[in-house]
Amino acid sequence: MKISTIGEFGLINRIARKPNDKSIIVGIGDDAAVVKIGKKYVVCTTDTLIEGDHFSLEYYSPEQVGMKAIEVNVSDIGSMGAVPKYALISLALRKGMDVAFVERLYKGMRSAAGKYGIEIIGGNTAHANQIVIHVDLIGFLEIKKLKLRSMAKPGDFILVSGDLGGSAAGLNLLKNNIPGHAKTKKRHLEPKAKFHKVRPFLRYINAMQDISDGLASEITHVCSQSKVGALLFADNVPIKEETRQAALVVKKDALLYALYGGEDFELIYTVSEKNLNKVRGYLIGEITSKKDIMMYRNGKNIPLRKRGYDHFA
């Protein structure tokens, strides 16, 4: 069996095991792991950026690569309801690279880390045929603020913290060497974690996850782990006009960017009806007791079959 047959998350499901250590509050299967150490809850996440896949130096500056490496991990920590604190950085670099590249890369990482009070406390270096940047990020959590993918309930409303599809639109413009659209391109080149948007009303949220692989992928994870279904309303998915215009240039449907593009790093979360007026965001659907995921578009309920970005698809 090839990995491409089962995909990234099928592979994760095959290798995951239930932890034996009772201090592990959350193991494999969410945006981050949570471990109880003494009276504190420590949140750990890890992510890898690979040259030619997650970034290209044809249009990324070293500073932008460094910022992205931090922001994507901050997004995972924040989506658990936690606050990031310490980072470890491992680099694989091509032989013969200039020291100035690494200095500029770290300038970007320190710039992003500084916004959140994160300290870079160590790491590792090695050589490879392409640049690989690996970040381990550690944060802290008040357990009452813990948010998981598995906490959605039938009757919950589904919200997102901001507009979607901008990063995918920017990437397509860059790949096709299309001039202009600077703001949209920046959405891809300089993504930002959005957990600050929900912190004021975190206590009213049930399930939550960051949108790194596209809306379709993330709602699939929430529903699978919560053992529920969902109905999304296509017309409610927030998409900026600049994203729509960028999609038109390359003859794409902007909604598909939002559903399957990824790297917007907004948050998707569910809220009960009684708490709906206590939160902010864009209401895009509702959780159902059925196990299927549907999208209402053009007067019809359509099964949402595609599942978003998959590294091995």
N, C-alpha and C positions, 0 to 999 in steps of 0.2 A: 504493500500500500504506500502510495506517495503522500507526502505531507500536503501537496496541493489538492488532494482528494478530500481531505477532512478540514483543511484550512487552519488558520492560526488558533482559533478558539477550540476547534476540535482537538488539536494537538495538546493545548493546555489542559483540556478535560481528561485526556488520556494519561498525562503524567502527574496530574494533581493527586495528592493524598490527604486524607483528613489528618490534621496534626494530633500528636499524642500529648503534647505539652499543654496543660490546662491554662498556662499563662498566655497562650496565643488566643486572642479574642477574635481576630479575623485573619485567616490564612489566604491561600491562593484563591482568586476568583473575584476580587474587587479591585478598585483603583489603587489600593495600598493595603499593606498588612498592618495589623494593630496588635501590639504585645504589651501586657501588663508587667511593669518592672517596679517592684515595691508598690507604692501607691499611685504611680504615674502610668499613663497610657502613652506608649511611644508608637508613632506611625512611621512606617518605612516604605519607600517606593523606589523604583529604579527604572531608568529609561535609557535608550541608546539612539544616537543620531549617526547615520551612516552616509558618507559622501556618495552622491549619485542616487540616493534613495530619499533621504530626509532633507538634503540640501545640496545645492550645486554652487561651486565657487564662480560659476559664470555670471551669477546674479546675486549671490549672497556675499556680503562682506564678512571678514572674520568676526567682527564685533556682533553682527546679526546672528551668526551661527552660535556664538557664545551665549547671547541673550536667550535664544530659543531653547538651548539645552537646559537652562535653568527654568524658564517659564513652563515648559511642558511638565516638568516634575512638580513644580509648585501647584499646577492645576490639579494633579492627582492628589496631593496632600490636602489641598483645600476642599476638594469634593467629598472628602471623608468628614469634613467639619473641623479639621485640625489646622494648626499653625506651623509652618515650616521653620526649621532652625539651623540644621547642620548639613553640609554637602561634602561628598567625596567625589573626586573627578578622576576618571581614568581615560587616557588618551592613547590611541594608536595612530602614529604619524608615519607618513612616507619618508624614507631615507632621503636626505638632501634638502629637506624643507628648511625654509628660513626661520630663524628664531623670532623674527618680527611677527610672523603669522601667529605663533603661540601667544606672544605678548598681547596682540590685538584680540585674540580669542578670549583670553582671560580678562581683558578689559571689558568685553561684553558680558561675560559671566559675572564679574564683580558688580557691574552696573545693575544688572537684573537682581542679583542676590541682595544688594544694598537696599533695594526698595522694600524688601520683606524682612530685613534684619537677619539674613542668612549668613553664616560664616562658612567659608570653604576651609575644611580642616585636614585635607589629605587627599590621597589618590594613588595613581600609578601611571607609568608611561611605557609604551612598547612601540615596535615598528610594524607596519603592515603595508599592503599595496594600495590602500585607500584610507582616508581619514575616518576614524571611529571615535566618537565622544560618548562616554558612558558616565552617567550621573546617578549616584545614590543619594537620596534626600531623606533626612530624618526630621520628624516634627513631633509636636505634643498635642494631646487631646484631652478635653474634659469629656469623660465617657458619656455624659448626658447629651453631648452634642454630636455623638457618633451618627453618621449617616451612611447607609449601605444601599446597594442596588436591590437588595432583597426586602425592602421595607414598604414597597408599594401595596396599596389595598384597593380592591374593587370599589368604585365610586370616587376615588381620588381624581383630581384634575391634574393634567400634565402641563407644566410650564417650562419655558426656557428663559434664560437670563438676558438674552440679547439676540441680535440678528445673526443669521446663518448663511453659509455659502461663500462668504467674502474671501476666505483663504483659498479655496479651490478655484474661485474665479481669478484671483491674482496669480496663482500658479499657472493656469492655462494661458494667461496673457504673457507671462514670462517665458514659458516654453515655446510659444509661438512668435516670440520677438515682436510683439505688438507694441507700438509706442503709446505714450500717454498713460492714463488711468493710474497715476501715481498712488493715490489713496488706496485703491483696490490692491495693487501690487504690495503695498506696505502691509496689508492685512495678512499676507502670506509670509513676508520677509521678517516681520516683527510681531509675531503673535503674543498675546498677553493673557495671563491667567485671570479669571474673572470671579474668583471666590469672594472677593470683597463685596460683590453685588448682593450676595445672599446672607452674609454674616448678621446683618441687623435683624433678620427674621428667621434665622436658622432653626429655632425651636419649633416652628410651625411646619417644617418640612418633614415628610416621611422618607421616601427614597430619593437618592441623588447620585448623579454621575457626571463627569465632565464629558464634553463632546469633542473627542479627539479623532474618531474614525467615522464621523457622520451621524446624523440624527437617526437613520434607520438602524445602524449598528447598535447605538446606545440604548434605544428603546427596546431593542431585541434583548439586550443583556438584562435590563431592568425587569422585563416581563418574564424572561426565563428564570431568573433567580427569585422573583417574587411569586412565580407560578400563577400569573395572571395574563390577561390580554390587553390590547389597547386599540382605541380608535383615534386616529389623528385627522385633523382638518387641514387639508392642503392650503386653503386660502388664509389660514391663521398663522402659518409658518412665517416668521418675520424675515424678510429679505430686503435689503436696502436697494434703492433705485440704482445706485452706482454698480451694485453687483449684477442687477438685471441687465444693465447696459453692457457690462463687460461680457456677460453670457451671450448677448446678441451678436457681439463682434465675432465670436468663434462659433456661432450658430448652435449654442447649447441652451438647454432648459435650466434656468436658475434654480428651480426647485430641486433638480437632480444634484446640483452642487450642495444644497443644504442637506439633502438626504444621504448622499454617498461621498461627499468630498472630504470632510474631516478637517482637523486642525483649526477649528474656530475657537476651541477651548472655552466656549460658553458652558453653562451648566444646564442640565435637564433635571427637573425635580417634580415630585408629586406632592399634592397638598389636599387635605380633606375639604369638603365643601364648607364646613363650619369655619375653617381657617383661611379660606380663600381671600377674604377682604383684609387679611393681616399680612399678606405678602405682596411682592411686586414681581413683574415678569410678563411674559407673553403666553397666554393660555392657548395651547395648540391641540389639546385633545383630552381624553379621559381614559382611566384604567377600567377595564371590564373583567368580568368573571370568566369569560371565554378565554381560551388559550391562544387564539389567533390575533394577528396584528393587522389592522385594516386602516386604509386611508380613504377619507371621503373627499372625492374630487369630481367636479363636473356632474354632480347629482348622483354619483354612484359610490358605493363602498368597494374599494379595490384592495385585494390582498397585497400587503407590502412584502414582496418576496425577496428583493435584494437586501443584503445585510450590511452594506457599507464597506469601507476599506479593509482588506485582508492582506497581510504581507505575503502569504503563500498562495493566494488565489491565482 
